[in-house]
Amino acid sequence: MARGLIQFSVGSIQFSVSGRRFGKSPYKTLAILGSFWLILLLAAGCSQPPPEAAQQQPIPITLNADGRTFNLTTEAATVRELLAEAGIELGELDEVSPPLFTPLQNEMEIRVVRVREDLEIVSESIPYERRFVRTDTMTADDPPQIVQPGKNGLEEVTIRIVYRDDLESERWEAQRVVVEEPQDELVMIGIGASRENVPFPGLLA
């Protein structure tokens, strides 16, 4: 009998494994056989690689970034992995579509938009106001007298501008700061004079 072989004798319910003969009771014999075949099945199952261990097949991807289009074939799993593989570095404000965590699909198109912000400061004039001061030293018919000339003020307006791929996409006022307050113009008139009849254009306080 060759060693390493399994032989059975059905009539006497005997078998031998690698030259060793077993001839005990039928129930014990069946239990031993069942355990033996269970070990063989478990060993065969462990030898098969799990489905998730299989290597991902390369898929074609289109990448648009920095004004260029790249036709790539990749084994990356997500958009983030693809960009890292392609050497595309992202800025803090850059936008990616679809999002970085998105799993890649066959023939997917990915777009990277470069986003930057600039600040623009604009100076604006603050117009002064005209105020009237009445005095009993003047009559209603006396011409008005300017006792303090008016002076416009100055303020700085900060505008925030957003560029996407070097094209302006939006802007808004971020803040407004008064650099110099305006100085009112003071005009002296008689007590009986009417402001409506005073020949000065502009704002009246």
SEZATI-114230 format. One record per residue (C-alpha): residue in one letter; x, y, z. Coordinates in steps of 0.05 Angstrom, whole numbers, plus 5000, padded with zeros to 4 digits. Example, Ala and Ser with C-alpha at 12.3 -4.5 7.8 and 13.67 -1.06 7.14 Angstrom:
SEZATI-114230
NODE  res     x     y     z
NODE    A  5246  4910  5156
NODE    S  5273  4979  5143
END
This chain:
SEZATI-114230
NODE  res     x     y     z
NODE    M  5000  5000  5000
NODE    A  5028  5068  4980
NODE    R  5038  5118  5036
NODE    G  4999  5184  5032
NODE    L  4937  5150  5003
NODE    I  4869  5139  5035
NODE    Q  4837  5071  5026
NODE    F  4770  5045  5050
NODE    S  4743  4976  5064
NODE    V  4667  4984  5064
NODE    G  4649  4915  5086
NODE    S  4689  4918  5150
NODE    I  4685  4994  5156
NODE    Q  4760  5000  5156
NODE    F  4805  5052  5124
NODE    S  4878  5070  5124
NODE    V  4912  5137  5118
NODE    S  4985  5138  5098
NODE    G  4992  5065  5117
NODE    R  4957  5071  5185
NODE    R  4896  5027  5191
NODE    F  4833  5047  5228
NODE    G  4781  4993  5244
NODE    K  4742  5017  5303
NODE    S  4668  5023  5311
NODE    P  4628  5051  5252
NODE    Y  4607  5114  5290
NODE    K  4677  5131  5312
NODE    T  4701  5118  5241
NODE    L  4649  5165  5211
NODE    A  4666  5218  5262
NODE    I  4740  5214  5243
NODE    L  4723  5217  5169
NODE    G  4677  5277  5180
NODE    S  4731  5315  5218
NODE    F  4782  5299  5164
NODE    W  4739  5324  5107
NODE    L  4721  5387  5147
NODE    I  4795  5404  5155
NODE    L  4804  5394  5080
NODE    L  4746  5441  5064
NODE    L  4770  5495  5111
NODE    A  4840  5491  5082
NODE    A  4812  5498  5012
NODE    G  4770  5558  5032
NODE    C  4829  5594  5064
NODE    S  4870  5585  5000
NODE    Q  4820  5628  4960
NODE    P  4834  5703  4963
NODE    P  4775  5745  4988
NODE    P  4740  5787  4934
NODE    E  4763  5852  4965
NODE    A  4836  5829  4960
NODE    A  4831  5827  4884
NODE    Q  4869  5883  4850
NODE    Q  4826  5940  4822
NODE    Q  4826  5944  4748
NODE    P  4852  6008  4715
NODE    I  4797  6055  4691
NODE    P  4800  6116  4644
NODE    I  4790  6184  4677
NODE    T  4788  6255  4648
NODE    L  4820  6309  4691
NODE    N  4812  6383  4678
NODE    A  4861  6427  4717
NODE    D  4902  6490  4706
NODE    G  4873  6502  4637
NODE    R  4893  6433  4612
NODE    T  4856  6367  4600
NODE    F  4889  6301  4620
NODE    N  4864  6233  4597
NODE    L  4889  6185  4650
NODE    T  4885  6111  4666
NODE    T  4888  6098  4740
NODE    E  4879  6046  4794
NODE    A  4864  6099  4847
NODE    A  4801  6088  4888
NODE    T  4779  6160  4901
NODE    V  4785  6230  4872
NODE    R  4835  6249  4926
NODE    E  4880  6190  4909
NODE    L  4877  6207  4835
NODE    L  4899  6279  4846
NODE    A  4956  6256  4889
NODE    E  4976  6206  4836
NODE    A  4974  6260  4782
NODE    G  5015  6309  4825
NODE    I  4959  6361  4829
NODE    E  4967  6402  4893
NODE    L  4906  6439  4920
NODE    G  4904  6508  4951
NODE    E  4862  6524  5012
NODE    L  4806  6555  4970
NODE    D  4810  6510  4908
NODE    E  4746  6474  4888
NODE    V  4742  6401  4864
NODE    S  4683  6370  4829
NODE    P  4663  6317  4847
NODE    P  4686  6321  4920
NODE    L  4752  6289  4941
NODE    F  4720  6230  4978
NODE    T  4681  6208  4916
NODE    P  4697  6137  4891
NODE    L  4723  6136  4820
NODE    Q  4679  6108  4764
NODE    N  4694  6089  4693
NODE    E  4703  6150  4647
NODE    M  4690  6199  4704
NODE    E  4707  6273  4691
NODE    I  4741  6311  4747
NODE    R  4749  6387  4748
NODE    V  4796  6428  4792
NODE    V  4780  6503  4797
NODE    R  4834  6548  4824
NODE    V  4804  6599  4871
NODE    R  4838  6661  4899
NODE    E  4815  6724  4934
NODE    D  4841  6796  4928
NODE    L  4826  6859  4968
NODE    E  4815  6925  4933
NODE    I  4813  6990  4973
NODE    V  4772  7048  4944
NODE    S  4772  7119  4972
NODE    E  4705  7155  4975
NODE    S  4688  7226  4993
NODE    I  4640  7241  5050
NODE    P  4602  7305  5033
NODE    Y  4597  7359  5086
NODE    E  4532  7389  5110
NODE    R  4511  7462  5115
NODE    R  4484  7487  5181
NODE    F  4453  7555  5196
NODE    V  4467  7597  5258
NODE    R  4418  7653  5274
NODE    T  4441  7717  5305
NODE    D  4405  7780  5328
NODE    T  4461  7823  5302
NODE    M  4435  7811  5231
NODE    T  4368  7828  5201
NODE    A  4327  7782  5158
NODE    D  4349  7821  5096
NODE    D  4423  7817  5111
NODE    P  4462  7769  5065
NODE    P  4486  7704  5098
NODE    Q  4556  7700  5123
NODE    I  4599  7637  5123
NODE    V  4633  7633  5190
NODE    Q  4663  7563  5178
NODE    P  4677  7534  5110
NODE    G  4654  7463  5097
NODE    K  4703  7407  5081
NODE    N  4689  7338  5054
NODE    G  4710  7278  5094
NODE    L  4744  7214  5069
NODE    E  4730  7140  5078
NODE    E  4763  7077  5052
NODE    V  4720  7019  5027
NODE    T  4751  6950  5024
NODE    I  4724  6906  4968
NODE    R  4735  6831  4969
NODE    I  4741  6800  4900
NODE    V  4738  6726  4884
NODE    Y  4772  6697  4822
NODE    R  4759  6628  4794
NODE    D  4810  6604  4744
NODE    D  4834  6677  4740
NODE    L  4765  6703  4721
NODE    E  4727  6749  4769
NODE    S  4666  6713  4794
NODE    E  4641  6757  4851
NODE    R  4656  6817  4894
NODE    W  4627  6849  4956
NODE    E  4640  6904  5006
NODE    A  4681  6876  5064
NODE    Q  4687  6938  5108
NODE    R  4682  7014  5108
NODE    V  4729  7057  5150
NODE    V  4724  7133  5160
NODE    V  4793  7163  5151
NODE    E  4773  7236  5160
NODE    E  4708  7263  5186
NODE    P  4674  7318  5145
NODE    Q  4672  7389  5171
NODE    D  4604  7423  5169
NODE    E  4596  7491  5136
NODE    L  4568  7543  5185
NODE    V  4527  7600  5156
NODE    M  4503  7659  5198
NODE    I  4436  7690  5182
NODE    G  4388  7739  5215
NODE    I  4335  7715  5264
NODE    G  4278  7732  5218
NODE    A  4310  7702  5156
NODE    S  4281  7639  5124
NODE    R  4328  7584  5106
NODE    E  4288  7570  5043
NODE    N  4304  7640  5018
NODE    V  4379  7636  5032
NODE    P  4415  7631  4964
NODE    F  4459  7570  4982
NODE    P  4451  7504  4946
NODE    G  4464  7439  4983
NODE    L  4442  7404  5046
NODE    L  4409  7440  5103
NODE    A  4415  7416  5175
END
